[in-house]
Amino acid sequence: MAKLQREQSVREKRARKQERKDEKKQAAAQEAYLLANPPEPVDEELVAAEEPLPVE
């Protein structure tokens, strides 16, 4: 029984480690993409026109 519990905990630990690796890889890819393709500057007039007017 103890052996099965150890094996299960090792599988869970490996899965968590793989998730962390995947998250780091995703973050690095996103950062590289943003550096290669910077976002367009936002025109303040367009932003103001899209904001809803307060309702009284």
N, C-alpha and C positions, 0 to 999 in steps of 0.2 A: 504494500500500500504506500509506504514512504517513497519507494522508487517512482511510482506513478505520480505522486505529488511533486517530486523534484523535477521529473520530466515536464510536467505541466507548467511549473514555474519557469523553467528554462525556455519553453516555447513562448510563454507570455513575455518574458524579458526580451527575447529576440524580436518579437513582434513590436514591442515598444521602441526598441533600438532602431528597427527598420523604419518605423513611423517618424522618429526624430531625423533620421538620415534623409528621408523623403521630404520632410518639411524644410530642412536646410537646403536641399537641392532645389526645391521650388522657389525658395526665397532668393537664392543666388541667381536663378534663371530670370526671375522677375526683375531683380535689380539690374542685371545685364541688359534686359530688354529696355528698361526705362532709361538707362544710360545711352543706349544706341538710338532710341526713339523718344526724345524728350516730349512731354505733353505740350500741346499748343497753348500759347498764352490766352487767357480769358479776357474778353473785352468787357469792361465794367458796365457799359451801356446795355449790352445784351443780357447780362446777369440781372440788372435792375428791371429790365423789361419782362423777364421771365418770372420774377417774384410775384406771388399773389398779393393783391391789395388787401389791407386789413378791412374786415367787415364790421361795421358798427351796429 
